[in-house]
Amino acid sequence: MIDSKNTDSLLEGGRKLPLMEEFYTIQGEGHNMGSAAYFIRIGGCDVGCHWCDTKPSWDAKNFPPVDADEIIERAARFPAMTVVVTGGEPSMYPLAYFTRRLKEKGIKTMVETSGAHILTGDWDWICLSPKKNAPPKPSIYTKAHELKVVVEKLSDLEWAENNARHVSDQCILYLQPEWSVSERIMPWLTDYVMQHPQWKISLQSHKYMQIP
């Protein structure tokens, strides 16, 4: 459980964030794949997916709070003027201050979240990637621009369809093969998308390109 009162005090209402890492790269997944962006990975996650490729991000205590304005200043130096906040799980933290300051700098705000907690902040693009062991809060569904469901086994398709029933008609639907089993499941996953064309396939192209 998150001690919200203690967390808010430690992070000064979002003026500080438990930064794990930040880097400028090409977006590798989903609708914005191939576009340049400044990634900000926030430490701390209580979802705990067994196939997570960033497990070191789970324990927020390993990432002392960093001044949010300093992060924004660094992001503003890069020409894409787009920030993607990821984790960890961004919805664990107060992000209204952070997104407001980003927008004041003319920076587009994007986030990838499981929706396990109520998402704060003003976002130009919300990628909702729901997880079975910590389902999204209902309020996130109608806000999502993109639904990206990680698929590891056939039964995950039912989970994907259940989530798709709650998003808006404008939300773009993606199925993304879990990296370690992608070659094995790709035949039936591609067949499913061909039979259900409301879905698209998202690939982790950054892993193929060998970039962050």
DRENDOSE-167534 format. One record per residue: residue in three letters; x, y, z of N, C-alpha, C, CB in turn. Coordinates in steps of 0.02 Angstrom, whole numbers, plus 50000, padded with zeros to 5 digits. Each point is the difference from the previous one (the first is absolute). Glycine has a CB too. Layout:
# residues N
alaXYZXYZXYZXYZ;...
//
This chain:
# residues 212
met500424994050000499585006050000500445006350000499094993750061;ile500685011549907500365006349998499785004350059500104999449875;asp500395003150161499855004950052499985006849966500554993050092;ser498855009049885499945005949958500205006450037499094994349938;lys500755006050126500175006050038500765000850006498924999050064;asn501434995549950500725000250007500335001349933499934992250097;thr499805004649850500275000949933499935007249977499734988149974;asp499695014950036499885006949979500475004850036498804997149977;ser501335001650087500465004250038500714999449973499274998850101;leu500944995049887500684998749976500115003149931500024989550067;leu499475010349891500065002549932499775007249992499854988349962;glu499975014950093499805007050000499445001349950501175003250033;gly498324992449970499425000949957500144999149926499575007650085;gly500964988849898500174998849930500555004449974498854996549984;arg501425007750059500575004349979500654996149999499425009950048;lys500564984149979500554995349996499724993249979500685006350088;leu499734989849877499794993549977500574995050010499225005349916;pro500614988350098500524994850009500264997749932499464996350108;leu500995007649864500244998749932500474994049999499905012249974;met499934983049982500454994349989500505001549945499094992250038;glu500655010149906500435001749944499635004649952500624989050011;glu499775014449946499715004349948500464999649940499475007950085;phe500234992049855500404999349940499605002149939500654990650053;tyr499705011649896499695002149937500084994349950500245012350023;thr499214985549947500044994349955499415000149952500614993350089;ile499295001149877499434999149955499484995650035500755001149897;gln498625001050101499484995950031499954993449962499375010350038;gly500594984350002500044993449970499354996249995501134999950042;glu498345002549991499384996050004499395004349983500544992650086;gly498935003949896499345003149995499935005149945499914998150118;his499615006449892499805004849948500565004749980498844999250043;asn501575002850005500525005049986500684996949984499395007750076;met500614985949908500624996549982500375003749944499484989150036;gly501165011749973500415003249949500115007450010499594991649924;ser500075011450124500065007250014500515001250056498815001949963;ala501555003650032500495001850051499645002750062500865002549911;ala499414996050148499715002550063500524999450055498844996649963;tyr501065007550088500414999850060499644995750052500515011549976;phe499784982950042499694995450047500215001450072499954991449909;ile499555008750134500125001050071499704994050036499985012849990;arg500464983050038499784994050035499995001450075500484992649909;ile498925007050119499905001250071500054993450038499275010149976;gly501124989850078500084993950040499394998850045501245001649997;gly498614992150014499454998150043499444996849962500315009150076;cys499534984649941499444996649968499744994650047500475002249884;asp498884997750126499704994950043499574995149960500015008250095;val500094991749840499624995449957500344993249995499575009849935;gly501084990350050500404993950005499894994749947500005002350118;cys500014999649818499934995149946500614995449998499295008149933;his500594985350063500574995350003500465000649940499284992350066;trp500455010349877500405000649940500295007049991499304991249949;cys500645013050101500245007049995500745000149982499145003650085;asp501055000849867500695000549981500365005850035499694995249890;thr499975007950158500325005350039499864998950075499895008149903;lys500214985850121499884998450070500415004350049499754988549963;pro500845013850018500365004550046499625006450017501054995449953;ser498445006350006499625006150013499484999250056500165003049881;trp499724990950142499444998750045500065003650067499884989149945;asp500725011050084500095002650068500185007549997500364988650040;ala499165015649975500105007249996500545002550048498815001249965;lys501314995150089500505002150049500705000349971499294995050090;asn500805001649853500665000149967500125006349959499954987649997;phe499535016749999500055005849956499815006350039499744992949898;pro500755010550132499855006050039499655005349957501004997650072;pro498545006149958499625005149963500465005249966499064998450080;val500775003249858500385004849960499545005949984500744990949951;asp499535015050049499605006049986499684999549930500765006950075;ala498594993749922499634999249937500205005349949499054995050063;asp501085011149960500185005449953500684998749968499335008050068;glu501114988749968500654998349970499914994849944500575002550110;ile498994992749902499854995049948499725003449938499794991350088;ile499755013449923499685003549945500505004149960498945000450066;glu501525002849968500515004049966500424995649954500035008050097;arg500144986049927500394995549958499604997749940500644996350101;ala498725002149910499574997749945499925005349946499404992750080;ala500575013649940499895005549954500595001349954499255005050085;arg501334991949928500595001049958499984995949936500645002350103;phe498884993149893499984995549943499465002149950500424990650073;pro499725008649862499565002949949499304997149995501015002349940;ala498874991650083499344997049993499475003650041500544989149979;met499675014050076499535003550045499414995550018500355011149950;thr499804982650063499514995150020500284995950057499514999549884;val500114999850169500214996050058499534994150007500475010250057;val499814983949953499624994050016500174998050072499984996149878;val499535004050166500114997950069499804992750005499785011750044;thr500694984349981499884992950007500274997750068500064998349874;gly499984995350136500214997750066500324993149998499105006850049;gly500844990050010499575001850056499275001149979500995005150055;glu498654997949991499305001649989499875007450015499684988150028;pro500275016149920499925007250010499385002050040500595001449894;ser498874994650102499395002050034500054999750076499384995949902;met501185001750124500114999950073500145007050027500444988449990;tyr499715016449965500275006450023499585006049977501124994749999;pro498925010850038499665006249978500385003149942499565001950117;leu500124998749825500355002349940499705006449971500294988249978;ala499255015050057499695006149974500515005649993498924996750053;tyr501505004249997500515005349996500484998749942499915001750124;phe500304992149870500494998149949499735001349930500464991450078;thr498935006449908499725001049933499865007449986499514988550004;arg500285015150047499875007249990500645003649980499064999550083;arg501484999049951500645003249985500274997949931500255000550124;leu499644993249858500204997749933499635003949947500244988650045;lys499115012249964499595003649950500195007449996499074991950021;glu501125011050035500235006950000500635000849957499515001650114;lys500874993049879500605000049958499844998149928500684997150101;gly498685001549885499814998049933500164992849984500175011649966;ile499894984250085500184993049992499374995650001501125002150054;lys498814993649896499444995349997500094994850055499865001749875;thr499584996650159500034995450057499674993349982499985009850079;met500394984949931499754993349988500154995650060500165001349875;val499424993750136500114995650058499814992949981499785009550080;glu500584985749948499814993049995499854997650070500714998049896;thr498694999450115499784998150066499564993849998500065011950035;ser499974984350020499544994350007499325002450025500974992450024;gly499005013850000499385002650027499824997050068499635001749885;ala500864995250148499864996750064499815005050055500804991149967;his499405015250024499815005450045499705005549958500914997150084;ile498755007649948499705005549963500545004549972498984999650074;leu501025001249860500525004049966499865007450008500174990749918;thr500345013050102499955007350005500425003149944499814999450125;gly500075007049863500385003649949499605001449938501024994650044;asp499255009549913499695002149937500404997049943499565010950051;trp500144984149915500374996049952499745000849929500234991950092;asp500245009049862499825000249929499884993049973500665010649987;trp499664984450043499914993249976500074995250060500455003149885;ile499044992750123500004995150054499994993149969499415007850079;cys501114988349934500024993049980499824995950061500885002149910;leu498564994650088499784995650054500214992949985499025007650026;ser501394989650018500234993149992499794996150062500995003649928;pro498404993850072499714996950060500334993450018498935005749973;lys501104992950092500294993850025499494996350043501155005249997;lys498824988249996499504996050033500055000450076500014992549902;asn500605007650125500104999750072499885006750035500804990949980;ala499085014449981499835006550029499595003749948501065000450072;pro498304997849920499595002949946499945007650004499374989449999;pro500515013849945499955007349998499425002750041500514999649887;lys499585006450139499455003650030499515002049944500745004250096;pro498624995649916499515001449947500105006749965499214993050063;ser501035012049973500045006849972500495000649943499705004250111;ile500784991149882500515000749949499754998049931500854997950087;tyr498654997849909499814997149936499795005249948499644989950062;thr499935014749957499755004849950500525005349983498854998150043;lys501695002349997500535004949986500534997249954499795005050111;ala500254988449883500544996849963499955001449925500054991250087;his500505010749883500045000849928500194993449966500325012250016;glu500004983650023500284993749973499954994750054500805006349923;leu498954987950059499974994250044500514994949973498775002050031;lys501724996550010500544995449979500034994250049500665009549946;val499124984750032499974994250044500574995249983498745001250011;val501664997250038500554995249991499704993050000500845007850055;val499334988349894499734993349992500554994850008499105004449923;glu500794991050123500494994750013499714993149981500505006950092;lys498854992449918499664993649985499315001449973500664994150091;leu499035000749882499375000749965499465003150044500314990149931;ser499675008250133499495002650045500055007550010499994989050057;asp500595014049926500085007250008499555003949951501184998150038;leu498614998649909499575003349951499315001750031500604993949907;glu499175001850137499365001550034500085006150045499694987849996;trp500885012650038500155005850042500025006449958500664992650079;ala499655006849862500055005849955499305002349978501124995849960;glu498474999550021499325001849977499595003050057500064990949914;asn500025006650146499645002850057500185007250012499964988750052;asn500685013049940500225006950009499765004449942500994996050064;ala499015001249876499805003949942499275002250004500844993749933;arg498755002750104499305001850007499905006550038499724987949996;his500785014250041499935005850044500305006449973500004992050093;val500425007549855500325006149973499535003449951501154994850015;ser499025011349966499595003849953500084997249929500115010250072;asp499444991749884500024997749931500625002749963498754999549999;gln501535006050026500595003049969500664996850023499365010649991;cys500614985350060500614996950027500264994849951499605002050118;ile501054998249869500324995449953500204993750039500435009549927;leu499424984750044500094993650035500624996349974498774999350018;tyr501674998850029500604996349982500084993750042500545010749966;leu499694984050002500224994050034500764999649991498884994049981;gln501485005150073500734999949996500264993450028500045012550011;pro500304983549948500274993750024500535001150053499754994849889;glu500215001450165500525000350051500654997649969499164998150094;trp501375005749916500624999149962500274992950002500255011850024;ser499764985150034500324993450007499644994449963500425003950110;val498954997249874499614994849965499755002449932499664995350111;ser500585010449867499725003249940500054995649938500325010950049;glu500234985749941500074995949940499504994250001501215003149993;arg498684994150066499564994250006499275001849990500834994950077;ile498965010949949499295001749999499805004149939500024999650123;met500475002849839499835004549945499534997049948501105005150018;pro498964988449966499534997349950499275000750020500884992149967;trp498945005850095499295000650018499795007150018500064988350040;leu500435015849980499845007050015499845003849936500734999650103;thr499674999349846499865003449936499354997549970501235001349980;asp498634992350028499364997349976499425003350037500564989149971;tyr499515011950093499475003150039499865007149976500324993050099;val500205010749888499915007049976499695000149930500995003650070;met499194991649890499694999749933499254998450005501104996349952;gln498724999850099499294998450010499645005450040500314988049996;his500065016250040499715005450041500375006549984499684991750093;pro500195011249850500405005649975499935006550038499904994849891;gln499685005350161499995005950043500655000650040498744999250008;trp501624995249996500654999950035500575000849951499504992650088;lys501065010149937500635000349964500524996550043499685010949940;ile500874987250028500554997050038500535005350013499784988749948;ser500445011650115500555004450019500614995650014499205008850049;leu501364993149922500634996450013500485004450039499844993449894;gln500585003550145500515003750037500595001249953499644994950112;ser500265009849842500485001049946500685002550027499055002549924;his500955000750134500635002550027500474994250017499405010150046;lys500314984149970500424994250014500314997349936499294997250099;tyr500355003149846500284998149936500535005049979498914994549968;met500985011850046500485005349981500585000550048499075006149947;gln500874990450111500525000150052500145007150024500504989849949;ile498945013750068500065006650030499615000050065500135005649886;pro499984999350159499655000150064499245000149992500985005950050;
//
